[in-house]
Amino acid sequence: MTLIQPSLTPAYQSESRTVGQRYRSILLMLIISLLLLGGLGGRLVYLQLIEGDRNRQLAENNRIRLIPKQPERGKIMDRKGKI
């Protein structure tokens, strides 16, 4: 007579574990989001606080300047070519 010994591990442990898989993907998305927002925030700080005075000066010099110019005028005629 042959005896078959039962497995010492329960059946639910033989399957691959999926506990924590959902939390791992949420954590990954959170880390990526924080990195992107941190990069944007860092760029904002750089442009506003470090380069702010330079950018302000460039904006002041970038305005439209009016240069007076005499118009070129000819004789004013009607549609028949008479003055």
Residue frames relative to the residue before (quaternion, step in Angstrom):
aa qw qx qy qz dx dy dz
M 1.0000 0.0000 0.0000 0.0000 0.00 0.00 0.00
T 0.2243 -0.7822 0.5727 0.0992 3.55 -0.91 1.01
L 0.2458 -0.7658 0.5778 0.1389 3.51 -0.90 0.93
I 0.2188 -0.7466 0.6151 0.1278 3.54 -0.98 0.85
Q 0.2671 -0.7748 0.5536 0.1482 3.50 -0.63 1.12
P 0.4385 -0.6866 0.5067 0.2819 3.58 -0.91 0.84
S 0.5800 -0.5854 0.4397 0.3570 3.51 -1.18 0.58
L 0.4546 -0.7055 0.4781 0.2588 3.53 -1.00 0.83
T 0.6799 0.4391 -0.2920 0.5095 3.60 1.20 -0.42
P 0.4881 -0.6637 0.4732 0.3121 3.58 -0.91 0.83
A 0.6523 -0.5537 0.3637 0.3684 3.54 -1.23 0.54
Y 0.6470 0.5380 -0.3388 0.4210 3.61 0.99 -0.68
Q 0.6589 0.5042 -0.3200 0.4574 3.61 1.15 -0.39
S 0.5870 0.5954 -0.3845 0.3913 3.59 1.13 -0.36
E 0.6143 0.5289 -0.3531 0.4670 3.61 1.17 -0.45
S 0.5877 -0.5646 0.4212 0.3981 3.56 -1.18 0.41
R 0.4682 -0.6930 0.4787 0.2671 3.50 -1.01 0.84
T 0.1135 -0.7938 0.5956 0.0468 3.57 -0.92 0.92
V 0.4149 0.6996 -0.4810 0.3272 3.56 1.23 0.14
G 0.8007 0.2692 -0.2109 0.4919 3.56 -0.80 1.00
Q 0.4816 0.6722 -0.4468 0.3415 3.63 1.19 -0.17
R 0.6614 0.4989 -0.3127 0.4646 3.58 0.93 -0.81
Y 0.6679 0.4976 -0.3010 0.4645 3.56 0.96 -0.80
R 0.6113 0.5489 -0.3496 0.4503 3.57 1.10 -0.64
S 0.6758 0.4722 -0.3056 0.4764 3.61 0.93 -0.80
I 0.6257 0.5152 -0.3413 0.4759 3.61 1.04 -0.68
L 0.6477 0.5130 -0.3131 0.4683 3.58 0.99 -0.82
L 0.6401 0.5195 -0.3186 0.4678 3.59 1.00 -0.79
M 0.6625 0.4873 -0.3061 0.4795 3.60 0.93 -0.84
L 0.6313 0.5296 -0.3265 0.4631 3.59 1.04 -0.74
I 0.6628 0.4967 -0.3068 0.4688 3.59 0.92 -0.86
I 0.6549 0.4979 -0.3161 0.4724 3.61 0.93 -0.84
S 0.6505 0.5130 -0.3167 0.4619 3.60 0.95 -0.83
L 0.6640 0.4999 -0.3049 0.4650 3.57 0.94 -0.85
L 0.6341 0.5185 -0.3328 0.4673 3.59 1.03 -0.70
L 0.6683 0.4926 -0.3048 0.4668 3.60 0.92 -0.87
L 0.6823 0.4699 -0.2930 0.4773 3.58 0.89 -0.88
G 0.6221 0.5311 -0.3360 0.4669 3.58 1.08 -0.66
G 0.6403 0.5171 -0.3192 0.4697 3.58 1.04 -0.75
L 0.6583 0.4932 -0.3048 0.4801 3.56 0.97 -0.83
G 0.6541 0.5075 -0.3100 0.4675 3.58 0.97 -0.83
G 0.6451 0.5181 -0.3185 0.4626 3.58 1.00 -0.78
R 0.6516 0.5013 -0.3129 0.4756 3.57 0.99 -0.81
L 0.6278 0.5305 -0.3302 0.4641 3.59 1.03 -0.76
V 0.6482 0.5019 -0.3151 0.4781 3.60 0.94 -0.86
Y 0.6499 0.5213 -0.3201 0.4511 3.58 0.93 -0.86
L 0.7127 0.4586 -0.2723 0.4556 3.59 0.81 -0.97
Q 0.7250 0.4475 -0.2531 0.4584 3.58 0.94 -0.82
L 0.7906 0.3487 -0.1783 0.4707 3.58 0.72 -1.02
I 0.7497 0.3915 -0.2314 0.4808 3.58 0.85 -0.88
E 0.7969 0.2699 -0.1293 0.5248 3.59 0.81 -0.99
G 0.3613 0.7865 -0.4536 0.2126 3.62 1.26 0.08
D 0.6804 0.4872 -0.3024 0.4563 3.60 0.84 -0.90
R 0.6491 0.5129 -0.3146 0.4654 3.58 0.97 -0.83
N 0.6756 0.4865 -0.2979 0.4671 3.59 0.90 -0.89
R 0.6186 0.5377 -0.3424 0.4593 3.59 1.05 -0.69
Q 0.6619 0.4985 -0.3004 0.4725 3.58 0.98 -0.86
L 0.6395 0.5142 -0.3232 0.4713 3.58 0.99 -0.77
A 0.6497 0.5102 -0.3185 0.4649 3.59 1.01 -0.75
E 0.6367 0.5279 -0.3317 0.4538 3.58 1.01 -0.75
N 0.7102 0.4480 -0.2548 0.4795 3.58 1.01 -0.79
N 0.6433 0.5548 -0.3096 0.4272 3.57 1.25 -0.23
R 0.4290 0.7102 -0.4657 0.3078 3.59 1.15 0.32
I 0.5695 -0.5732 0.4608 0.3671 3.51 -1.28 0.35
R 0.1648 -0.7742 0.6059 0.0793 3.54 -0.87 1.00
L 0.3074 -0.7439 0.5662 0.1775 3.55 -0.88 0.95
I 0.1102 -0.7756 0.6207 0.0329 3.54 -0.79 1.06
P 0.3484 -0.7580 0.5036 0.2248 3.58 -0.48 1.12
K 0.0220 0.7833 -0.6184 0.0600 3.55 -0.97 0.92
Q 0.4211 -0.6991 0.5161 0.2600 3.54 -0.85 0.95
P 0.4260 -0.7070 0.4941 0.2731 3.58 -0.83 0.90
E 0.4167 -0.6680 0.5517 0.2754 3.52 -1.14 0.62
R 0.0094 -0.8193 0.5718 -0.0407 3.54 -0.43 1.21
G 0.1981 -0.7482 0.6220 0.1187 3.45 -1.14 0.71
K 0.6953 -0.4124 0.3401 0.4804 3.52 -1.20 -0.34
I 0.3709 -0.7171 0.5475 0.2202 3.52 -1.01 0.86
M 0.0274 -0.8124 0.5810 -0.0411 3.56 -0.68 1.13
D 0.4708 -0.6323 0.5165 0.3343 3.52 -1.25 0.35
R 0.7376 -0.4498 0.2675 0.4267 3.56 -1.26 0.02
K 0.6536 0.4888 -0.3216 0.4800 3.58 1.23 -0.25
G 0.5697 -0.6270 0.3621 0.3888 3.58 1.28 0.04
K 0.5345 0.6123 -0.4201 0.4035 3.61 1.19 0.26
I 0.5135 -0.6497 0.4778 0.2930 3.51 -1.19 0.70
